[in-house]
Amino acid sequence: MKLITVTPRATEKAYRLITGQNTYVFDVPLNANKNEIVAAVEAANDGVKVASIKTVVQNGKAIRFNRGKRKYPGTTTRKDTKKAYVTLSEGKIRVFDEPEAKEEKK
């Protein structure tokens, strides 16, 4: 099993899922399977156990481009992306938490 990189998504929906359901959203490579994603999340964060995982492949949006003044405009698509919704049974991942500020002595 190869080690992959997973990056957390910093969106409003992802933050709401973290606070409400203890579910974290990650961007993962398109060729990664669920076992590799679970291993990468548990290896990157100590004391974390994954309860369940769901993956979604989001198709790239169609975009238009112009090839000049008289040329026929064309269309292409953006890259597909894959997201993983990881629910934890125990432990927490620090995604949106800020490090605690040290108190200054006067």
N, C-alpha and C positions, 0 to 999 in steps of 0.2 A: 504494500500500500504506500503510495507516494504522499508526501506532505504538501498540502496546498495552502494558499493564503486566503483568508476570509477577512473582509473589511466590513465593519458595521455601517449601516445606513443611518444617517442623521436627518431624519424627516419627522414631521409631526406625528404621522401614523405610527412610526417605529417607537417614538417616545411614549405614545399612548399605550401601545401594546406592552412595553416594559413595565409601566406603572400599574397597569390593570391586570395583566395576565402572566407576567414574568416570561414573556416571549420576546426574543431578540431577533432582529432582521439583519441578515448579512448579504453582501454581494459575494458571489462565488463564481469560479470559472464554469463555463458551459459544460465541460467534460467531467466535472466532479460528481461523484455519486454520494448517496446519503452517508455511507460508512466513512468515507474520506472527510466529509464535512464534520461529522461528529468527532472524529479523531482530532481534526485541526482545532475545533473549538475547545475541546477538553485539554489539549496540549498547550494552547495559548493562555488559558486561564486556569490557575490552580484552584482546586477544591470545587470544581463545577461538574455536575452530572447532568447529562442531557436526558430528558424524559421522552420527548418526541420531536420529530422534524418533518417539515413540509417544504417541498421545493416547487418553484414556479419559474418557467421560462417565459420571459416577456419579449414578445416580438418587437423588432425595431420599427420605429415609425417611418412611414413613407415621407420623403422630403422632395421638394422640387428644386431644380437648379437651372440656371440659364447659361447657354453656351454662346452668348453673343447677341447682337441686336437683331439679326435676321435668321438666326438658327432656331430650330424647333426646340422649345424647352424640354428638358428631360426630367425623369424622376429616378430616385434611388431610395434605398432604405438604410437606416442606421443599423448599428450592430445589435444583435439580440443580447439580452442580459439574463442572468439567472439569479434569483433571490432564494434565500433559505430562511424559513421561519423556524427558529429553534426555541423550544420550550424547555426550561430548566426545572429539574426536580429539587435540586439543592444548590446553593451558592448563588453569587451574583457576579455580573460582569460590569466593570466600570466603563461606561460609554459616555454618558452625559454628566457624570459626577465630576465636580471640580475638586482638585486637591484641597485638603483642609488648610486654612490659613493659619500660620503660626502667630501666636499672640506675642506682642512686643512688650518687654518690661521697661518701665520708666523709672 
